[in-house]
Each structure stands twice: as structure tokens, then as C-alpha cells.
Amino acid sequence: MEQDVNIKIIDRDGVAHDVLAPTDMAMNLMEVVRSYELAPEGTIGVCGGMAMCASCQCYVISETELPEMQDDEEAMLSEAFYVKDNSRLGCQIQITPEMEGLEVELAPES
């Protein structure tokens, strides 16, 4: 049986939220942020999670091992604002048991 994982998300106001994210619903980090309403509606996941807008860009703070970045995510981040070395698109981070302890900060709205 799958379990929920603990994730810390720092919103765009700098407020830290400890959330439980399900691993059995094929959700990604962007969808978790939306479901907990940690960003105003219409400001995150604008493209619906297709790695085409960078509105779900976040900075990975923890040492959690993430899946390798795919070409479409890399291409989108190369055109995005406020990109850092630890930037990832939340829509491309699937919630799996390996995400336990993940800590991210939402990038500023572009």
C-alpha cells in the first residue's frame, strides 16, 4: 500500500508549509501546491503541467534525489525568469515515496 510523504513548501510570501502529499494519485508537485492552495489560482500551473510555462518553477532546497531533468523541462527553464542552479518545474516532479522530506521554495511569479 502506498503512503503519503511529508514535503515542505515555502510559498511566494516566504511562509513554510508542511504538507502531506499522496503517492498513490499520480500527482506532481505543482498539483500538490494547487490542492493546498499555496499560490493564488491562475498563478501556478498555467499550462496545465505540460512544461510549457514555468509558472510552477521552484527551488529544490533539500538533498532529495529527483528524477533527471528531461529536455522539455530544461528548455523551458532556459527561457524562464529567476532561474537558479536548483530550479525545477514542479509539474515535472512526480510525488513518489522517494520524495519523503522534499523541501522546495516557489520561485517568484514572472
N, C-alpha and C positions, 0 to 999 in steps of 0.2 A: 504494500500500500504506500502511495506517495504521501509526502508530508509537506507542511508549509515551511518556508525558510524565513529567517529573520534578515531584513535588509534595512539599512539606514539611508534615508534620502534627505538631503539638505535642499530645501526649496529655494526659489529665487530671492526670497527675503532673508535667507541665512538661517531659517528655522530648521532644526533637525527633527525628523520624524522616524521613529522606529516602527516599521510595518511588518506584517506577516503576509508573505506572498505565496500563493498556492503553486505547487509544482505539477499538479495534475490537470491543469486547464489550458496548457499550451499558450500561456501568456508571456508577453515580453515586458521588459522594464517600463517602457512607455505606457503600456496598458495598465500596469500597476499604479503608476503616477496618476493616470486618469481616474482609475477606480477609487483611489483615495482622495481625489480632488486636490492634489498638491500643486497644481498650476491652474490658472484661470482657463475655463473652457475656451477652445479655439486658439490657444497659445502653445499647445504641445500635441504632436502627432497630427499636424495639419494634413499631411499627405496620406494618412491612414496607416502608416507603418511600412511604407514602401522604400525607405531610404532615399527619398527624393526631396526632402525639405530641410532637414537638420533642426527642426523645431524641438526635437527631443534630445538634442545633444546634452551630454552630461560628462562630468569629470569623474573618473574612477579613482577613489581615494584609497580604498583597501588594496591589499595584495591578492585579492581573489583572482584566480586564474580564469580568464574569459576565453571563449572561442576566438580563433584567429579572425581578424578583420577581413571581410570579403571585399572584392574590387568595387562594388557599388557603394558600400559604406565609405571606403577610402576616398573615392571620387567625390562623394557628397561633402565629406569633411574638408577636402581640399578647396572647396568653394565657400565654406561656411565662415561666419564671424566668430570671434572669441575662441578659436581652436587652440588647444594646448596639447602637449605631448600625451596626456592621459585622456584625451577626448574620445568618446564613443557615442554612437547613436543608440538611444535606449530601445528603439524598435528592433535593433539587431541583437539584443541581449536576451536570450530566452531564459525564463525562470526554471531552473533545474535544481536538484538537490545540491549541486556543486556551488550554487550561488549563495549558500548559507554564509552570513557575515558580510555580504557585499555592502560597501559604502560608496555612495555617489553624491555628487553635488550637481544640481541642474545648472546648465550654462545660462547666461543672461539671454533674455529674449532679443532676437535680432531686429 
